[in-house]
Amino acid sequence: MIAFNRSATIAPGKLASTLAFAREVAAHITTTTGTEVSVAVPVGGNPSRISWSTRHESLADFDAVMMALMADAAYAALMAKNADNFIPGSVHDDIWRVI
């Protein structure tokens, strides 16, 4: 199994709009790909962060979901519309093999 996590730092003054966006993008991904997405914020550390997490049966499954999202015009528009919610360069992806 593959675990994927994407995190980003929220821009100052953008917490409310980012939380709404996070739920919207998670729902879009689940609806279009069938992949459940968890949204989380930190309990400690930098409170201006948010993350999305998914689980995939294999790297091939993960790749198929990512390719579907890259080809999805609605997803691209959603990302572009909300880009100012985040500090540029703060997006961080982790891909883990679950053992």
N, C-alpha and C positions, 0 to 999 in steps of 0.2 A: 504494500500500500504506500502511496505517496501523499505527504502532507504539504500543502502550499500555504504560505502566509505572506501577505503584502501589507506593509505598514507605511505610514506617511505622517509627517508633522503638519498639524493644522496651523494655517496662517492666523495671525492675531485678529481677533474680532470675528472669526469665521466658524466658531464652534457650532452654533445652532444650524447654520446652513450645511455644514459638513456632516453632522449627525443625520439630517434629513437625506442628504445625498447618499450617505453610506447605506442607509436602509433601501433607498431607491435602486442603487446599483446592485445590491445583493439580491433584491427581488427580481430585477431584470435578468441577472445571470441564472438564477434558479429557474425562471420561467422559460428562458431561451435554450438553456443547456441541460436542465434537469439536475444540475449540481447544487447541492445545499451549500450556502455561504453563511458563515458566522461572522458577525461584526463585534468587535471588542474595543474597549478603551482600557488604559492601564490603571491599576489600583495604586501603584507607586511609581516613582520616577517622574519623568516628564509627562505631565497631564495633557499636553497638547498633541497627543498622538492618537491614531486610530488604526485598526487593522482589520483585514478580511482574511478568513481562513477557509480552506476547502480540503477535502480528502478525495483521492482518486485511486482506483483499483491498480493502475499501472502508470508508467511514464507515457505510454501510448495514449491512455485515456486523458491524462493531463494535457498532453500535446493537442489532442483533438478538441478539447474544450478551449484552449488558448487560441487555436487556429479559428475556431468558430467565432470567438469574440473579436478577433482581429478583422474578420470579414463582415462583422455586424455593424451596419451604418448607424443604427440607433444607439448601440453601445459607444461608438466613436463620438457621436454627438453629445451623449451624456457626459463623457469624459472631458470633452472640449469645453462644454458649458460650465463645468465645475472646477476647472484647472486652478482658478484663483483662490480656491479654498485651501490650497496647500503651499508650503514653502518649496520653491523650486529646488530640485535635486535631493529632496528628502525621502523619496519613495525607495523602499528597500524590500526586496523579495528574498524569501527563503524557501527552498525546496528540500524536503527531508524524506528519507526512506523510513517508514514506520517499521520497527522490528518487534 
